[in-house]
Amino acid sequence: MLEKLDGLERRYEELTGLIADPQVMADRERWQQYVKAHAELEEVVSAYREYKKICRELKETKELLADKLDAEFKELVEEEYKELERKKEEMERRLKVLLLPKDPNDEKNVIMEIRAGTGGEEAALFAADLFRMYTRYAERQGWKVELIDTSYTDLGGLKEVIFLIEGKGAYSKLKFESGVHRVQRVPVTESGGRIHTSAATVAVLPEAEEVEVEINPEDLRIDVFCASGHGGQHVNTTQSAVRITHLPTGIVVTCQDERSQHKNKEKAMKVLRARLLDRLQEEQRQKIASARRSMVGTGDRSERIRTYNFPQNRVTDHRIGLTVHRLPEILMGELDEIIEALITTDQARRLQLAEEAV
């Protein structure tokens, strides 16, 4: 591990010199490649330098303990030595995590799709709650949210919503949200006060670059029609809404949120690219042996992943057995505790697999 870290530090120093070189700076594309590579190494190199500093201090403290010290001072030095040993172990764990293979999608923007499941109007209202939850979480992260397509019910619920989240590391934090989200509460449509169980499905797709997914224009059927709004009323009489059908796969994407046909087509193509990339990656995932799959699922849309129980003010993530009694705050976008726990569990599982493979 240390040899690998030494090599990364040397590369980081080399890149530091290159991005300051006037000749390199004159070649904008090359300079940007070096800047990106430099930024990707910054966290691990910074952690490694901190680790080496702790090791030096540990060595110096051990040498000090070998000297003749009075009892009181020796006790202080021994406490410092124990604390440094704890920091060293902690930093070693962190470095192992930082050296794990990166998910190539982690830094990408995200296309999220939320659809009402079982439960009729109540499921659609819950889908709208989830949409607000993710929107508020994105705002807390400083990310930008852009609507792509919506389909409302008469009571303001959402049959379906598709939206883009733009921000650094969006996919790395949201990728574990794919699956079935279940809600238990008394619906606004229920006069008898009985608790109902409804569900909505969430799909999280990394935004695909054009170079990642090759789409032949001849494989597309593009239809245009008039957009409609809440409850089906007309928004305009121009044919601005766009429906794109990818003939080889049968994937259909509709976008009518913008008034411009061109913008709707652009957004629909983003969703199509993301869905095609997701399909390719799912085919690859199916080829991976089940023993090497992560403990925290990311791809199975039929998996029930979380329950939001209103009577007990409880949110439970079934994959990691985490229960949080702060349901209103979570629906307001305070998702950090759940998301960090999912990331930590995934890292621990991948570390275990890496150690077993050695």
N, C-alpha and C positions, 0 to 999 in steps of 0.2 A: 504493500500500500504506500509506504513512504517513498519508494522509488518512483512510483507513478505520480505522487504529489510533487516530488522534486522536478520531474519532467514537465508537469503542468506549470509550475512556478517559473521555470526557465522559458517556456513558451510565452507566458504572460509578460515577462520582462522583455522578451524579443518583440512582442506586439506593442508594448509601451513605446519602444524606440521607433518602430515602424510608423505608428500613427502620428508621431511628431516629426517624421522625415518630410521635408518640403517636396521631394520628388514623388513620394507616395501620395501626399495630399493633393498633388496636381492631377492625379488619376482618381476622380471622385468615386467610381465604382469599386476600385480596389481598396481605397481608403475606408469606405463604408463596410466592406467585408472584414477588414482588420478590426475596425471599431466594434463590430458585432461580436467577433470572436473574442476580443478583449473583454467585453462586457459579460460574456458567458462564463469566462474563467474567474472573474473578479471575486465572486462569493467564495468559491472553493479555495482560492489562493489566500484571500484574507483570513479565512478560517485556519488554513495550514500555518500561516505566519503566527497567528495567535497560539496555535498548538505548540509550535517550536519555542515561543516565548515562555509558555508554561513549563515546558520540558527543561529549559535553561534555569528557570527559577527553582524548579524541583531539585535539579542537580546542585545548585548553590545552597539550597536549604539543607540538603542531605550532608553536604560537606561541613556546613555550620554545626549540624548535630554531632559530627565526629569530634568537634572541639570540646574542651572542658567548659561547661556552662553552669551557672548557678541554677538551682532547681526552678525558680520562678521563670527565668528567661527561657530555660529549656522547655518548659511546659508550653510557653507561647510559640516557640519555634516548631514544636511537635504538632500543635494545632494548625499552624500555617502549612506544614507539610501534608497533613491529612486533607486540608482544604484544596491544596494544589493537586493532590492525587485524584480527588473527586472531580476537579475541573478537567484534568487530563482525560479521565475515562469518558466524561461527558463530551469532550471535544472529539475524541476518537469515534464515538457513536455518530456524532454529527458529520464527521468527515466521511464515514462509511456511507451515510445516506446521500451526501453530496456526490459521491463517486458512483452511485447507482446509475444505470443507463437512463437517460432522460426520455420521457415520452415526447416524440417529435411534435406532437400537437399542443403541448402544454402552454406555449406562449401565444397561441392563436386566439382570435376572436371566436365567439360562440354564436351559433344559431340555435335558439331554443324553440321547441314546439310543445305547447300544452293543449291537451284535448280532454273534454269532459268524457268520463267513462260511465260506469253504471250509476244510476241515481237520478236520471232525468234532470229537471231544472236545478235541483240542489247540487248535482255534480257540476253543472255549468257555473253556478255561483262559486263553488269551491275552486274551479279552474281560474276564475277571475281573482280569487284571493291569492292563489299561487302566483299568478302573473304580477300582482301588486307586490308580493313578498320578494320575488326575484328582482323586480324593478328597483325596489328600495335598497336591497342588498347591493345592487350594481351602483346605485348612487353613493352609498357609503364607501365603496371602493374607488370612487372617482371615475367610473366607467360610463360610457355613453350607450344609451338604449335607443334603438331605432325600430319602429314597428314595420313589419312586412305585410302581414295579413291578419284580419280579425273577422270573426263571425259571432255576433252577439245574439242573445235570446231577448225576449220581450221584457224580462225582469232585470236585465243588465248583466246576466251571466255570460260566460264565453263558451260557445261550442268548441271553438278552436282559436288559438292565437299563435302566430309565428313572429319572432322578433330577433333582432341582431343585438348582441352585446359586444361592444368594442372596448378593449382595455388590456393592458399587459397582464399576462397570466390568467386571463378569464377562463380558459378551458381547464387549466390545472386546478382551479378551485371549484368549478361547476360540473366537472365530468362525472362525478359520482351521483348526480341528481337524477339521472335517467332511471325511469321505472314507474311503478304504480304508487301514487300517493293516496292514502285513504283518510277520510274524515269521518268522525263520529260526533254528531251534534243534532239538536232539534232544528229541522229546516224552517225557514220563514214561511214555507208553504204548508206546514203541518199545524193544524189547529188543536190537536189532541196532546201536544207536548211530548210526543214519543221521539226517542233518539233514533236517528237513521244512520246507516253507513253508506257513504257514497265514495266515489273514486275519480281520480283524474290521472292521465298518463303524461309524463314529462319525457321528452327526448332532447338530449344535448349533443349537438353536432359541431365539430370544429369547422370553422369557415375554411373552405378549400380555395387555394390559389388556382388560377387558370392553368398553370403549368402542371399541377398535380392531377387534374382530371381532364382528359382530352374529350371534348364533345364535338361530334361531327354535326354541323348545321343541318345536314340532310336527315339526321335522326330525330329532328324536332318538328312537332306540329305546334304552331303558335296561333291561338285564337284570341280575339279581342272582343270585349262586350262592355256594356254600361255598368259602372260600379253601383252598388247598393249599400245602404247604411244600416243602422240599428233597426231591427224589426222588418227589414226588407224595403224600407222607403228609398226612393231614388236620391242619390247624392248629386248626380249630374246626368246629362243626356248625351255626353260625348263618350265614345268608346275608348275609355282610358284603362279599364281593367284588362289584365293579361292572364291567359292560361297557357302554360307550356307543358306539352306531353313529350316525354322522352320515349320514343317508340320501341327501342330495343328492350327496355326494362319495364315499361308501363308506368313509370313514375310521373305523377301529375302535380304541378305546382301552380297555384293561383295567387295573384297579387293584385289588390285593388285599393291599397291604402293611399297611394299618391294620386294626384290629379293628372299627372303626366303619364302617358302610355310608355314613354321611353324609360322613365324612372321605375315604373312598375315592372317592366321587362328586365331591367338591370337587377332589381331586387329578387325577382323570381329566378333568374339565372344563378344568383348567389345560393339560394336554397337548393336548387337542383344540383349544383356542384357539390354542396355539402352532403346531400343525400347519396349521391353517387360515390363520393369518397367513403362515406360511412358504410355503404354496401360492400365496397372493396375491402375495407378494414375488417368488417364482420366476417367475410369469407376467410380472411387470413387468421382471425381469432379462432374460427372453428377448427382450423388445422392444428392449433396448439393443444398439446396434451392437457387433460383436465387437471392433472397433478401440478402443473406449472401455472395455472390460472390464479390471478390475484384473489385474495379472500373477499375483497370489496368489489362486487360486480359493477361493471360500467356499461354493459351492452344489452342486457336482457330487459326489454321493455315490459315483459309480462311479470317481472318479479315485483312483489309487493315490498317496497323498501322502507316506507315510513307511515306512521299513523298519527293523526292530529286529533286528539280526544278533548273536546271542549268541556264536558262535564267535570273532568278531572284536571283541567289545565295542563295537559300532558302531551308532549311530542316524543315519540319513540322511533328510533332508527333500528329496524329489526336486524340489519346486517351485522351491526357491532354491539347490539344490546344496550345502546345508550338511551336513557330517558331523561328529559329535561322538563321541569315544571315551570315553563315560561312561555306558554303558547302565544299570548298576545304580542309579546316582544319579538318572537320568532316570525310571526306573520307580518310584523313591521320591518322585517329585513335583518334582524339581529341573528344571523346564521353562523357567525364565526365559530362558536363552540362546537356545533355539529360538523361543520366543514373541516375544521382543524382536526377533530377526532377521526374523521374518515381518512384524511391525508396521512395522519400518524399511523393508523392501522395498516394502511396500504404500504407505507414505507417499511414498517416492521415485518410484514409478510414478505416483501421483496428482499429484504435483508436476510431473512431466514432461508429463502430459496437460494440466494447467492451463496450463503455459507454452506448450504447442503451440497451445492454444485462443486465446491472446492475440493 
